[in-house]
Amino acid sequence: MTSQIYNGQELRKQLGISTTTFYKFRKAGLPYHQLPQSRAYYLLNEVENWLSQAGYHQETRWTK
């Protein structure tokens, strides 16, 4: 199974969320990966699974 890899800006655009919502998700435990001295990156399927398990659902945007 392959997943798309996104940086923070790309992920926000893909999910249709604001920067504020993105950082709320990060604070709540949004899964990400990071190599030493590198920016965080996100795997779309992990993020979508986390959102679903955290009780969020998507109509036109991710809400609880």
Backbone as JSON, one array per atom type, in Angstrom:
{
  "sequence": "MTSQIYNGQELRKQLGISTTTFYKFRKAGLPYHQLPQSRAYYLLNEVENWLSQAGYHQETRWTK",
  "N": [[0.84, -1.17, 0.0], [0.63, 2.13, -0.92], [1.2, 5.55, -0.1], [0.44, 9.0, -0.45], [2.89, 11.52, -0.02], [3.21, 14.43, 1.84], [4.12, 17.85, 2.51], [3.57, 20.25, 5.17], [2.09, 22.47, 4.13], [1.12, 21.47, 1.68], [-0.44, 19.36, 2.67], [-2.41, 20.73, 4.15], [-3.73, 22.0, 2.04], [-4.63, 19.76, 0.58], [-6.38, 18.56, 2.44], [-8.11, 20.61, 2.82], [-8.07, 22.47, 4.94], [-7.56, 25.08, 7.4], [-4.62, 26.96, 8.42], [-4.66, 27.36, 11.16], [-6.39, 25.3, 12.03], [-4.85, 23.12, 11.22], [-2.63, 23.33, 12.97], [-3.95, 22.92, 15.38], [-4.69, 20.26, 15.03], [-2.09, 19.15, 14.93], [-1.26, 19.66, 17.58], [-3.03, 18.01, 18.87], [-2.08, 15.54, 18.25], [-1.57, 14.73, 15.62], [-0.27, 12.49, 13.25], [3.09, 12.44, 12.12], [6.19, 12.43, 10.27], [9.73, 12.79, 10.53], [12.92, 13.5, 9.42], [16.26, 13.79, 10.73], [17.16, 17.17, 11.13], [15.38, 18.13, 9.21], [12.32, 19.03, 7.55], [8.99, 18.33, 8.74], [7.03, 15.65, 7.44], [4.08, 14.24, 5.98], [2.03, 11.37, 5.77], [-0.6, 10.69, 3.75], [-2.59, 8.62, 4.04], [-2.17, 7.79, 6.71], [-2.77, 10.15, 8.1], [-5.48, 10.56, 7.4], [-6.59, 8.24, 8.51], [-6.01, 8.73, 11.22], [-7.54, 11.05, 11.65], [-10.13, 10.02, 11.29], [-10.25, 8.12, 13.4], [-9.99, 9.86, 15.52], [-12.4, 11.01, 15.62], [-13.21, 12.84, 13.74], [-14.88, 13.91, 10.77], [-15.49, 14.1, 7.25], [-17.25, 16.34, 5.4], [-17.56, 18.71, 3.64], [-15.34, 19.76, 4.61], [-12.93, 18.9, 7.15], [-14.42, 18.13, 10.14], [-15.58, 17.94, 13.56]],
  "CA": [[0.0, 0.0, 0.0], [1.42, 3.36, -0.99], [0.49, 6.74, 0.34], [1.03, 10.25, -0.89], [3.69, 12.2, 0.99], [2.97, 15.86, 1.74], [4.61, 18.73, 3.55], [2.44, 20.84, 5.88], [1.29, 23.31, 3.24], [0.42, 20.59, 0.74], [-1.44, 18.62, 3.42], [-3.53, 21.65, 4.42], [-4.46, 22.18, 0.78], [-5.27, 18.48, 0.26], [-7.47, 18.33, 3.37], [-9.0, 21.76, 2.81], [-8.14, 23.02, 6.3], [-6.79, 26.3, 7.62], [-3.38, 26.81, 9.17], [-5.04, 27.24, 12.57], [-6.9, 23.94, 12.23], [-3.7, 22.24, 11.07], [-1.85, 23.33, 14.21], [-4.78, 22.26, 16.4], [-4.52, 18.82, 14.79], [-0.73, 18.79, 15.37], [-1.24, 19.65, 19.04], [-3.85, 16.89, 19.31], [-1.39, 14.28, 17.99], [-1.52, 14.39, 14.19], [0.97, 11.74, 12.99], [4.03, 12.95, 11.11], [7.53, 11.84, 10.26], [10.73, 13.83, 10.36], [14.3, 13.09, 9.43], [17.06, 14.79, 11.45], [17.4, 18.45, 10.46], [14.51, 18.18, 8.05], [10.94, 19.4, 7.86], [8.05, 17.23, 8.94], [6.22, 15.26, 6.29], [2.87, 13.54, 6.39], [1.51, 10.35, 4.87], [-2.03, 10.99, 3.67], [-3.45, 7.57, 4.61], [-2.03, 7.86, 8.17], [-3.48, 11.34, 8.57], [-6.91, 10.32, 7.26], [-6.95, 7.25, 9.53], [-5.99, 9.4, 12.52], [-8.71, 11.94, 11.7], [-11.32, 9.18, 11.48], [-10.2, 7.54, 14.74], [-10.13, 10.95, 16.48], [-13.79, 11.44, 15.63], [-13.47, 13.85, 12.71], [-15.46, 13.4, 9.54], [-15.36, 15.06, 6.16], [-18.38, 16.61, 4.52], [-16.81, 19.52, 2.68], [-14.06, 19.96, 5.3], [-12.82, 18.01, 8.31], [-15.03, 18.67, 11.35], [-15.86, 16.95, 14.59]],
  "C": [[0.89, 1.24, 0.0], [0.55, 4.53, -0.56], [1.21, 7.96, -0.21], [1.77, 10.89, 0.28], [3.53, 13.71, 0.77], [3.74, 16.61, 2.82], [3.39, 19.4, 4.17], [1.52, 21.65, 4.98], [0.48, 22.47, 2.26], [-0.7, 19.81, 1.44], [-2.65, 19.49, 3.72], [-4.38, 21.84, 3.17], [-5.24, 20.91, 0.43], [-6.49, 18.23, 1.14], [-8.49, 19.47, 3.38], [-9.18, 22.38, 4.18], [-7.27, 24.26, 6.4], [-5.5, 25.98, 8.37], [-3.68, 26.62, 10.65], [-5.52, 25.83, 12.88], [-5.77, 22.93, 12.15], [-2.9, 22.17, 12.37], [-2.64, 22.78, 15.39], [-4.66, 20.75, 16.26], [-3.13, 18.37, 15.24], [-0.66, 18.69, 16.88], [-2.0, 18.46, 19.59], [-3.21, 15.54, 18.98], [-1.36, 13.83, 16.55], [-0.2, 13.67, 13.87], [1.81, 12.39, 11.88], [5.36, 12.25, 11.26], [8.52, 12.98, 10.02], [12.11, 13.22, 10.42], [15.1, 14.14, 10.18], [17.34, 16.01, 10.56], [16.6, 18.57, 9.17], [13.11, 18.6, 8.5], [10.09, 18.15, 8.04], [7.36, 16.92, 7.62], [5.13, 14.32, 6.77], [2.47, 12.53, 5.32], [-0.02, 10.46, 4.89], [-2.89, 9.91, 4.3], [-3.35, 7.54, 6.14], [-2.84, 9.01, 8.75], [-4.99, 11.1, 8.51], [-7.39, 9.27, 8.27], [-7.0, 7.89, 10.91], [-7.21, 10.29, 12.68], [-9.98, 11.14, 11.97], [-11.37, 8.62, 12.9], [-10.37, 8.61, 15.82], [-11.54, 11.53, 16.49], [-14.13, 12.52, 14.62], [-14.09, 13.17, 11.5], [-15.41, 14.5, 8.49], [-16.67, 15.15, 5.39], [-17.81, 17.43, 3.38], [-15.45, 19.86, 3.27], [-14.07, 19.08, 6.54], [-13.38, 18.72, 9.54], [-15.3, 17.56, 12.34], [-17.33, 16.9, 14.88]]
}
